[in-house]
């Protein structure tokens, strides 16, 4: 599956970091960062391939601007 982060739209609330710190951290620019992700050059979104969603579903559910997605 793939975790997708529309980072340009991030408001830096930190909900993803609080609920899933093994995958997320706050970057120096005040926005969250999906650890180990790579930029999709077409969409400019950050993407991470992973076998299980784990706590990332909590990050999806907790994001107030709905910019974190899981594709199965």
N, C-alpha and C positions, 0 to 999 in steps of 0.2 A: 504494500500500500504506500501511498504518498501523502506526506504532510505538506500543505501549501500555505505559505505566509505572504500576504499582500503587504509587504513591509512599508511601502511608500504611504499607505493609508493608516499606519499604526499611530495611535495617540499616546503611547507610552504609559498606559495605566498600570502595567505590571501584573495583570491577572494571570497571564500565561506562565510567568515566572513563578508566581506564588503557588500555582496548582500543579506545575510540572517542571520543577527546577533541573531535572536531569536532561531536559531537552531545550530549555529556554533560559536566556539571561538578558539583562538590560545592557545595551551597548552605550558607548560614550556619547552618542548623539541623542540619548533619551528614549530611543525606541527599542522594542524587544528584538531579540535575535534568535533564530532557530539554529541551534548548534549543529554544525556539520552540514548545513544546507548549501546548495549551490543555486546561483541565479539562472532561471530559465530565460534565455536571451529573447525569446518571442514575447513572453508575458511580463518579464521583469519581476516576476514573483520568485521568492525563495522556496526551494523544494528539497525535501529529504525523503529518500526511500527507506522504509522500515518494515519489518515483518509484522509488528503489532502496534496498534495505536497507543496502548497503555494509557498513561495519564494525559496524552495529547487530546483525548476526547474531552477532558476537563478544561483544557485550554480553549478548545473550540466553544464549549458551552459557556465559558466565563468571559469570552471576549465581547466587550460591549459594542464594538463596531463590526463584528462578524467578518473579520479578515483572515481567520485561520480556518482551513478546510482539510478534510481527510477524504482522499479518493481511494476506494477499495478496488 
